[in-house]
Amino acid sequence: LQSPLEYTIVPQAYDGIKHFYMRPDLQLLQIFRCDTPMYGLAVRPGFEYTDDPPDKTVFLTHPSPIN
């Protein structure tokens, strides 16, 4: 941040959200809360889906928790 902020709105999925959460000079004022949208499972054409558990676990996420 180059200049002082009085208020800011930062989307949770923003790649640089960690820079806002980890700044000791910023204070969380409010969190926008709403229901999580329904999720679906997408598979590529020709993929055979079964109810059997997968051989390994894979986690997919947006960049903020990883960086």
mmCIF file as gemmi writes it, N, C-alpha and C atoms, coordinates in Angstrom:
data_model
loop_
_atom_site.group_PDB
_atom_site.id
_atom_site.type_symbol
_atom_site.label_atom_id
_atom_site.label_alt_id
_atom_site.label_comp_id
_atom_site.label_asym_id
_atom_site.label_entity_id
_atom_site.label_seq_id
_atom_site.pdbx_PDB_ins_code
_atom_site.Cartn_x
_atom_site.Cartn_y
_atom_site.Cartn_z
_atom_site.occupancy
_atom_site.B_iso_or_equiv
_atom_site.pdbx_formal_charge
_atom_site.auth_seq_id
_atom_site.auth_asym_id
_atom_site.pdbx_PDB_model_num
ATOM 1 N N . LEU Axp A 1 ? 0.84 -1.178 0 1 0 ? 1 A 1
ATOM 2 C CA . LEU Axp A 1 ? 0 0 0 1 0 ? 1 A 1
ATOM 3 C C . LEU Axp A 1 ? 0.881 1.236 0 1 0 ? 1 A 1
ATOM 4 N N . GLN Axp A 2 ? 0.576 2.134 -0.874 1 0 ? 2 A 1
ATOM 5 C CA . GLN Axp A 2 ? 1.406 3.324 -1.019 1 0 ? 2 A 1
ATOM 6 C C . GLN Axp A 2 ? 0.884 4.53 -0.244 1 0 ? 2 A 1
ATOM 7 N N . SER Axp A 3 ? -0.403 4.566 0.051 1 0 ? 3 A 1
ATOM 8 C CA . SER Axp A 3 ? -0.97 5.706 0.769 1 0 ? 3 A 1
ATOM 9 C C . SER Axp A 3 ? -1.935 5.206 1.837 1 0 ? 3 A 1
ATOM 10 N N . PRO Axp A 4 ? -2.199 6.022 2.847 1 0 ? 4 A 1
ATOM 11 C CA . PRO Axp A 4 ? -3.095 5.59 3.928 1 0 ? 4 A 1
ATOM 12 C C . PRO Axp A 4 ? -4.504 5.283 3.415 1 0 ? 4 A 1
ATOM 13 N N . LEU Axp A 5 ? -5.116 4.274 3.999 1 0 ? 5 A 1
ATOM 14 C CA . LEU Axp A 5 ? -6.491 3.898 3.662 1 0 ? 5 A 1
ATOM 15 C C . LEU Axp A 5 ? -7.375 4.146 4.871 1 0 ? 5 A 1
ATOM 16 N N . GLU Axp A 6 ? -8.571 4.645 4.622 1 0 ? 6 A 1
ATOM 17 C CA . GLU Axp A 6 ? -9.525 4.761 5.716 1 0 ? 6 A 1
ATOM 18 C C . GLU Axp A 6 ? -10.379 3.501 5.767 1 0 ? 6 A 1
ATOM 19 N N . TYR Axp A 7 ? -10.885 3.065 4.604 1 0 ? 7 A 1
ATOM 20 C CA . TYR Axp A 7 ? -11.656 1.836 4.483 1 0 ? 7 A 1
ATOM 21 C C . TYR Axp A 7 ? -11.282 1.183 3.165 1 0 ? 7 A 1
ATOM 22 N N . THR Axp A 8 ? -11.38 -0.135 3.117 1 0 ? 8 A 1
ATOM 23 C CA . THR Axp A 8 ? -11.175 -0.847 1.859 1 0 ? 8 A 1
ATOM 24 C C . THR Axp A 8 ? -12.007 -2.12 1.872 1 0 ? 8 A 1
ATOM 25 N N . ILE Axp A 9 ? -12.423 -2.554 0.707 1 0 ? 9 A 1
ATOM 26 C CA . ILE Axp A 9 ? -13.14 -3.82 0.547 1 0 ? 9 A 1
ATOM 27 C C . ILE Axp A 9 ? -12.23 -4.721 -0.265 1 0 ? 9 A 1
ATOM 28 N N . VAL Axp A 10 ? -11.926 -5.888 0.278 1 0 ? 10 A 1
ATOM 29 C CA . VAL Axp A 10 ? -10.999 -6.804 -0.38 1 0 ? 10 A 1
ATOM 30 C C . VAL Axp A 10 ? -11.692 -8.152 -0.554 1 0 ? 10 A 1
ATOM 31 N N . PRO Axp A 11 ? -11.835 -8.642 -1.794 1 0 ? 11 A 1
ATOM 32 C CA . PRO Axp A 11 ? -12.456 -9.948 -2.009 1 0 ? 11 A 1
ATOM 33 C C . PRO Axp A 11 ? -11.605 -11.066 -1.42 1 0 ? 11 A 1
ATOM 34 N N . GLN Axp A 12 ? -12.264 -12.046 -0.81 1 0 ? 12 A 1
ATOM 35 C CA . GLN Axp A 12 ? -11.555 -13.173 -0.201 1 0 ? 12 A 1
ATOM 36 C C . GLN Axp A 12 ? -10.702 -13.931 -1.213 1 0 ? 12 A 1
ATOM 37 N N . ALA Axp A 13 ? -11.15 -14.007 -2.452 1 0 ? 13 A 1
ATOM 38 C CA . ALA Axp A 13 ? -10.414 -14.766 -3.465 1 0 ? 13 A 1
ATOM 39 C C . ALA Axp A 13 ? -9.266 -13.977 -4.077 1 0 ? 13 A 1
ATOM 40 N N . TYR Axp A 14 ? -9.055 -12.739 -3.652 1 0 ? 14 A 1
ATOM 41 C CA . TYR Axp A 14 ? -7.961 -11.918 -4.182 1 0 ? 14 A 1
ATOM 42 C C . TYR Axp A 14 ? -6.62 -12.571 -3.865 1 0 ? 14 A 1
ATOM 43 N N . ASP Axp A 15 ? -5.782 -12.727 -4.864 1 0 ? 15 A 1
ATOM 44 C CA . ASP Axp A 15 ? -4.487 -13.401 -4.715 1 0 ? 15 A 1
ATOM 45 C C . ASP Axp A 15 ? -3.619 -12.756 -3.635 1 0 ? 15 A 1
ATOM 46 N N . GLY Axp A 16 ? -3.738 -11.453 -3.436 1 0 ? 16 A 1
ATOM 47 C CA . GLY Axp A 16 ? -2.905 -10.765 -2.457 1 0 ? 16 A 1
ATOM 48 C C . GLY Axp A 16 ? -3.594 -10.512 -1.122 1 0 ? 16 A 1
ATOM 49 N N . ILE Axp A 17 ? -4.656 -11.253 -0.807 1 0 ? 17 A 1
ATOM 50 C CA . ILE Axp A 17 ? -5.407 -11.022 0.438 1 0 ? 17 A 1
ATOM 51 C C . ILE Axp A 17 ? -4.511 -11.134 1.666 1 0 ? 17 A 1
ATOM 52 N N . LYS Axp A 18 ? -3.487 -11.979 1.59 1 0 ? 18 A 1
ATOM 53 C CA . LYS Axp A 18 ? -2.592 -12.162 2.745 1 0 ? 18 A 1
ATOM 54 C C . LYS Axp A 18 ? -1.919 -10.856 3.153 1 0 ? 18 A 1
ATOM 55 N N . HIS Axp A 19 ? -1.706 -9.969 2.182 1 0 ? 19 A 1
ATOM 56 C CA . HIS Axp A 19 ? -1.06 -8.694 2.497 1 0 ? 19 A 1
ATOM 57 C C . HIS Axp A 19 ? -1.961 -7.804 3.354 1 0 ? 19 A 1
ATOM 58 N N . PHE Axp A 20 ? -3.248 -8.009 3.265 1 0 ? 20 A 1
ATOM 59 C CA . PHE Axp A 20 ? -4.179 -7.257 4.103 1 0 ? 20 A 1
ATOM 60 C C . PHE Axp A 20 ? -4.332 -7.922 5.468 1 0 ? 20 A 1
ATOM 61 N N . TYR Axp A 21 ? -4.423 -9.246 5.5 1 0 ? 21 A 1
ATOM 62 C CA . TYR Axp A 21 ? -4.606 -9.953 6.766 1 0 ? 21 A 1
ATOM 63 C C . TYR Axp A 21 ? -3.391 -9.834 7.676 1 0 ? 21 A 1
ATOM 64 N N . MET Axp A 22 ? -2.212 -9.774 7.115 1 0 ? 22 A 1
ATOM 65 C CA . MET Axp A 22 ? -0.984 -9.819 7.907 1 0 ? 22 A 1
ATOM 66 C C . MET Axp A 22 ? -0.434 -8.445 8.273 1 0 ? 22 A 1
ATOM 67 N N . ARG Axp A 23 ? -1.116 -7.382 7.942 1 0 ? 23 A 1
ATOM 68 C CA . ARG Axp A 23 ? -0.632 -6.03 8.257 1 0 ? 23 A 1
ATOM 69 C C . ARG Axp A 23 ? -1.099 -5.626 9.651 1 0 ? 23 A 1
ATOM 70 N N . PRO Axp A 24 ? -0.168 -5.372 10.562 1 0 ? 24 A 1
ATOM 71 C CA . PRO Axp A 24 ? -0.566 -4.99 11.919 1 0 ? 24 A 1
ATOM 72 C C . PRO Axp A 24 ? -1.215 -3.611 11.989 1 0 ? 24 A 1
ATOM 73 N N . ASP Axp A 25 ? -1.027 -2.785 10.958 1 0 ? 25 A 1
ATOM 74 C CA . ASP Axp A 25 ? -1.611 -1.445 10.984 1 0 ? 25 A 1
ATOM 75 C C . ASP Axp A 25 ? -3.022 -1.395 10.395 1 0 ? 25 A 1
ATOM 76 N N . LEU Axp A 26 ? -3.554 -2.54 9.95 1 0 ? 26 A 1
ATOM 77 C CA . LEU Axp A 26 ? -4.925 -2.6 9.456 1 0 ? 26 A 1
ATOM 78 C C . LEU Axp A 26 ? -5.786 -3.372 10.444 1 0 ? 26 A 1
ATOM 79 N N . GLN Axp A 27 ? -7.004 -2.933 10.613 1 0 ? 27 A 1
ATOM 80 C CA . GLN Axp A 27 ? -7.926 -3.572 11.542 1 0 ? 27 A 1
ATOM 81 C C . GLN Axp A 27 ? -9.157 -4.036 10.775 1 0 ? 27 A 1
ATOM 82 N N . LEU Axp A 28 ? -9.549 -5.297 10.986 1 0 ? 28 A 1
ATOM 83 C CA . LEU Axp A 28 ? -10.747 -5.825 10.351 1 0 ? 28 A 1
ATOM 84 C C . LEU Axp A 28 ? -11.965 -5.178 11.001 1 0 ? 28 A 1
ATOM 85 N N . LEU Axp A 29 ? -12.786 -4.558 10.196 1 0 ? 29 A 1
ATOM 86 C CA . LEU Axp A 29 ? -13.966 -3.87 10.705 1 0 ? 29 A 1
ATOM 87 C C . LEU Axp A 29 ? -15.215 -4.723 10.531 1 0 ? 29 A 1
ATOM 88 N N . GLN Axp A 30 ? -15.36 -5.351 9.381 1 0 ? 30 A 1
ATOM 89 C CA . GLN Axp A 30 ? -16.567 -6.108 9.087 1 0 ? 30 A 1
ATOM 90 C C . GLN Axp A 30 ? -16.25 -7.193 8.073 1 0 ? 30 A 1
ATOM 91 N N . ILE Axp A 31 ? -16.942 -8.3 8.171 1 0 ? 31 A 1
ATOM 92 C CA . ILE Axp A 31 ? -16.838 -9.382 7.192 1 0 ? 31 A 1
ATOM 93 C C . ILE Axp A 31 ? -18.196 -9.517 6.525 1 0 ? 31 A 1
ATOM 94 N N . PHE Axp A 32 ? -18.209 -9.562 5.2 1 0 ? 32 A 1
ATOM 95 C CA . PHE Axp A 32 ? -19.45 -9.799 4.465 1 0 ? 32 A 1
ATOM 96 C C . PHE Axp A 32 ? -19.723 -11.287 4.507 1 0 ? 32 A 1
ATOM 97 N N . ARG Axp A 33 ? -20.843 -11.645 5.062 1 0 ? 33 A 1
ATOM 98 C CA . ARG Axp A 33 ? -21.183 -13.066 5.197 1 0 ? 33 A 1
ATOM 99 C C . ARG Axp A 33 ? -22.395 -13.382 4.318 1 0 ? 33 A 1
ATOM 100 N N . CYS Axp A 34 ? -22.29 -14.483 3.62 1 0 ? 34 A 1
ATOM 101 C CA . CYS Axp A 34 ? -23.43 -14.977 2.852 1 0 ? 34 A 1
ATOM 102 C C . CYS Axp A 34 ? -23.249 -16.477 2.675 1 0 ? 34 A 1
ATOM 103 N N . ASP Axp A 35 ? -24.303 -17.143 2.289 1 0 ? 35 A 1
ATOM 104 C CA . ASP Axp A 35 ? -24.232 -18.583 2.08 1 0 ? 35 A 1
ATOM 105 C C . ASP Axp A 35 ? -23.259 -18.908 0.955 1 0 ? 35 A 1
ATOM 106 N N . THR Axp A 36 ? -22.534 -19.997 1.126 1 0 ? 36 A 1
ATOM 107 C CA . THR Axp A 36 ? -21.653 -20.488 0.073 1 0 ? 36 A 1
ATOM 108 C C . THR Axp A 36 ? -22.513 -21.029 -1.063 1 0 ? 36 A 1
ATOM 109 N N . PRO Axp A 37 ? -22.183 -20.685 -2.304 1 0 ? 37 A 1
ATOM 110 C CA . PRO Axp A 37 ? -22.99 -21.209 -3.408 1 0 ? 37 A 1
ATOM 111 C C . PRO Axp A 37 ? -22.862 -22.724 -3.515 1 0 ? 37 A 1
ATOM 112 N N . MET Axp A 38 ? -23.854 -23.335 -4.121 1 0 ? 38 A 1
ATOM 113 C CA . MET Axp A 38 ? -23.814 -24.783 -4.33 1 0 ? 38 A 1
ATOM 114 C C . MET Axp A 38 ? -22.641 -25.117 -5.251 1 0 ? 38 A 1
ATOM 115 N N . TYR Axp A 39 ? -21.96 -26.191 -4.941 1 0 ? 39 A 1
ATOM 116 C CA . TYR Axp A 39 ? -20.833 -26.635 -5.752 1 0 ? 39 A 1
ATOM 117 C C . TYR Axp A 39 ? -21.242 -27.849 -6.563 1 0 ? 39 A 1
ATOM 118 N N . GLY Axp A 40 ? -20.557 -28.06 -7.654 1 0 ? 40 A 1
ATOM 119 C CA . GLY Axp A 40 ? -20.814 -29.218 -8.487 1 0 ? 40 A 1
ATOM 120 C C . GLY Axp A 40 ? -19.505 -29.915 -8.814 1 0 ? 40 A 1
ATOM 121 N N . LEU Axp A 41 ? -19.596 -31.088 -9.341 1 0 ? 41 A 1
ATOM 122 C CA . LEU Axp A 41 ? -18.422 -31.855 -9.737 1 0 ? 41 A 1
ATOM 123 C C . LEU Axp A 41 ? -18.336 -31.83 -11.257 1 0 ? 41 A 1
ATOM 124 N N . ALA Axp A 42 ? -17.224 -31.378 -11.776 1 0 ? 42 A 1
ATOM 125 C CA . ALA Axp A 42 ? -17.02 -31.33 -13.226 1 0 ? 42 A 1
ATOM 126 C C . ALA Axp A 42 ? -16.014 -32.409 -13.609 1 0 ? 42 A 1
ATOM 127 N N . VAL Axp A 43 ? -16.299 -33.118 -14.672 1 0 ? 43 A 1
ATOM 128 C CA . VAL Axp A 43 ? -15.381 -34.148 -15.166 1 0 ? 43 A 1
ATOM 129 C C . VAL Axp A 43 ? -15.181 -33.943 -16.66 1 0 ? 43 A 1
ATOM 130 N N . ARG Axp A 44 ? -14.04 -34.381 -17.129 1 0 ? 44 A 1
ATOM 131 C CA . ARG Axp A 44 ? -13.758 -34.253 -18.559 1 0 ? 44 A 1
ATOM 132 C C . ARG Axp A 44 ? -14.563 -35.306 -19.332 1 0 ? 44 A 1
ATOM 133 N N . PRO Axp A 45 ? -14.847 -35.051 -20.605 1 0 ? 45 A 1
ATOM 134 C CA . PRO Axp A 45 ? -15.577 -36.025 -21.421 1 0 ? 45 A 1
ATOM 135 C C . PRO Axp A 45 ? -14.836 -37.364 -21.443 1 0 ? 45 A 1
ATOM 136 N N . GLY Axp A 46 ? -15.578 -38.438 -21.319 1 0 ? 46 A 1
ATOM 137 C CA . GLY Axp A 46 ? -14.987 -39.768 -21.345 1 0 ? 46 A 1
ATOM 138 C C . GLY Axp A 46 ? -14.502 -40.257 -19.987 1 0 ? 46 A 1
ATOM 139 N N . PHE Axp A 47 ? -14.53 -39.409 -18.965 1 0 ? 47 A 1
ATOM 140 C CA . PHE Axp A 47 ? -14.079 -39.8 -17.627 1 0 ? 47 A 1
ATOM 141 C C . PHE Axp A 47 ? -15.127 -40.71 -17.005 1 0 ? 47 A 1
ATOM 142 N N . GLU Axp A 48 ? -14.685 -41.863 -16.495 1 0 ? 48 A 1
ATOM 143 C CA . GLU Axp A 48 ? -15.61 -42.792 -15.849 1 0 ? 48 A 1
ATOM 144 C C . GLU Axp A 48 ? -15.67 -42.486 -14.365 1 0 ? 48 A 1
ATOM 145 N N . TYR Axp A 49 ? -16.79 -41.918 -13.921 1 0 ? 49 A 1
ATOM 146 C CA . TYR Axp A 49 ? -16.96 -41.578 -12.509 1 0 ? 49 A 1
ATOM 147 C C . TYR Axp A 49 ? -17.508 -42.783 -11.761 1 0 ? 49 A 1
ATOM 148 N N . THR Axp A 50 ? -16.928 -43.064 -10.58 1 0 ? 50 A 1
ATOM 149 C CA . THR Axp A 50 ? -17.45 -44.107 -9.692 1 0 ? 50 A 1
ATOM 150 C C . THR Axp A 50 ? -17.551 -43.531 -8.284 1 0 ? 50 A 1
ATOM 151 N N . ASP Axp A 51 ? -18.318 -44.188 -7.436 1 0 ? 51 A 1
ATOM 152 C CA . ASP Axp A 51 ? -18.452 -43.76 -6.041 1 0 ? 51 A 1
ATOM 153 C C . ASP Axp A 51 ? -17.303 -44.259 -5.173 1 0 ? 51 A 1
ATOM 154 N N . ASP Axp A 52 ? -16.389 -45.046 -5.743 1 0 ? 52 A 1
ATOM 155 C CA . ASP Axp A 52 ? -15.25 -45.553 -4.974 1 0 ? 52 A 1
ATOM 156 C C . ASP Axp A 52 ? -14.333 -44.398 -4.587 1 0 ? 52 A 1
ATOM 157 N N . PRO Axp A 53 ? -13.74 -44.453 -3.379 1 0 ? 53 A 1
ATOM 158 C CA . PRO Axp A 53 ? -12.804 -43.386 -2.992 1 0 ? 53 A 1
ATOM 159 C C . PRO Axp A 53 ? -11.589 -43.361 -3.921 1 0 ? 53 A 1
ATOM 160 N N . PRO Axp A 54 ? -11.028 -42.195 -4.181 1 0 ? 54 A 1
ATOM 161 C CA . PRO Axp A 54 ? -9.852 -42.118 -5.062 1 0 ? 54 A 1
ATOM 162 C C . PRO Axp A 54 ? -8.619 -42.736 -4.412 1 0 ? 54 A 1
ATOM 163 N N . ASP Axp A 55 ? -7.634 -43.08 -5.245 1 0 ? 55 A 1
ATOM 164 C CA . ASP Axp A 55 ? -6.386 -43.662 -4.744 1 0 ? 55 A 1
ATOM 165 C C . ASP Axp A 55 ? -5.575 -42.652 -3.943 1 0 ? 55 A 1
ATOM 166 N N . LYS Axp A 56 ? -5.724 -41.376 -4.245 1 0 ? 56 A 1
ATOM 167 C CA . LYS Axp A 56 ? -4.992 -40.334 -3.527 1 0 ? 56 A 1
ATOM 168 C C . LYS Axp A 56 ? -5.899 -39.12 -3.362 1 0 ? 56 A 1
ATOM 169 N N . THR Axp A 57 ? -5.559 -38.266 -2.439 1 0 ? 57 A 1
ATOM 170 C CA . THR Axp A 57 ? -6.333 -37.06 -2.185 1 0 ? 57 A 1
ATOM 171 C C . THR Axp A 57 ? -5.64 -35.873 -2.833 1 0 ? 57 A 1
ATOM 172 N N . VAL Axp A 58 ? -6.395 -35.058 -3.54 1 0 ? 58 A 1
ATOM 173 C CA . VAL Axp A 58 ? -5.869 -33.86 -4.18 1 0 ? 58 A 1
ATOM 174 C C . VAL Axp A 58 ? -6.701 -32.674 -3.693 1 0 ? 58 A 1
ATOM 175 N N . PHE Axp A 59 ? -6.018 -31.631 -3.232 1 0 ? 59 A 1
ATOM 176 C CA . PHE Axp A 59 ? -6.704 -30.423 -2.79 1 0 ? 59 A 1
ATOM 177 C C . PHE Axp A 59 ? -6.522 -29.334 -3.837 1 0 ? 59 A 1
ATOM 178 N N . LEU Axp A 60 ? -7.602 -28.694 -4.224 1 0 ? 60 A 1
ATOM 179 C CA . LEU Axp A 60 ? -7.56 -27.568 -5.149 1 0 ? 60 A 1
ATOM 180 C C . LEU Axp A 60 ? -8.03 -26.333 -4.401 1 0 ? 60 A 1
ATOM 181 N N . THR Axp A 61 ? -7.364 -25.213 -4.618 1 0 ? 61 A 1
ATOM 182 C CA . THR Axp A 61 ? -7.704 -23.993 -3.906 1 0 ? 61 A 1
ATOM 183 C C . THR Axp A 61 ? -7.318 -22.785 -4.737 1 0 ? 61 A 1
ATOM 184 N N . HIS Axp A 62 ? -7.745 -21.61 -4.301 1 0 ? 62 A 1
ATOM 185 C CA . HIS Axp A 62 ? -7.289 -20.39 -4.965 1 0 ? 62 A 1
ATOM 186 C C . HIS Axp A 62 ? -5.927 -20.024 -4.383 1 0 ? 62 A 1
ATOM 187 N N . PRO Axp A 63 ? -5.176 -19.113 -5.002 1 0 ? 63 A 1
ATOM 188 C CA . PRO Axp A 63 ? -3.779 -18.858 -4.63 1 0 ? 63 A 1
ATOM 189 C C . PRO Axp A 63 ? -3.549 -18.311 -3.221 1 0 ? 63 A 1
ATOM 190 N N . SER Axp A 64 ? -4.491 -17.624 -2.608 1 0 ? 64 A 1
ATOM 191 C CA . SER Axp A 64 ? -4.216 -16.97 -1.327 1 0 ? 64 A 1
ATOM 192 C C . SER Axp A 64 ? -3.724 -17.908 -0.225 1 0 ? 64 A 1
ATOM 193 N N . PRO Axp A 65 ? -4.364 -19.047 0.036 1 0 ? 65 A 1
ATOM 194 C CA . PRO Axp A 65 ? -3.849 -19.91 1.102 1 0 ? 65 A 1
ATOM 195 C C . PRO Axp A 65 ? -2.484 -20.522 0.795 1 0 ? 65 A 1
ATOM 196 N N . ILE Axp A 66 ? -2.136 -20.643 -0.475 1 0 ? 66 A 1
ATOM 197 C CA . ILE Axp A 66 ? -0.871 -21.272 -0.857 1 0 ? 66 A 1
ATOM 198 C C . ILE Axp A 66 ? 0.281 -20.294 -0.736 1 0 ? 66 A 1
ATOM 199 N N . ASN Axp A 67 ? 0.067 -19.058 -1.188 1 0 ? 67 A 1
ATOM 200 C CA . ASN Axp A 67 ? 1.136 -18.068 -1.179 1 0 ? 67 A 1
ATOM 201 C C . ASN Axp A 67 ? 1.291 -17.516 0.199 1 0 ? 67 A 1
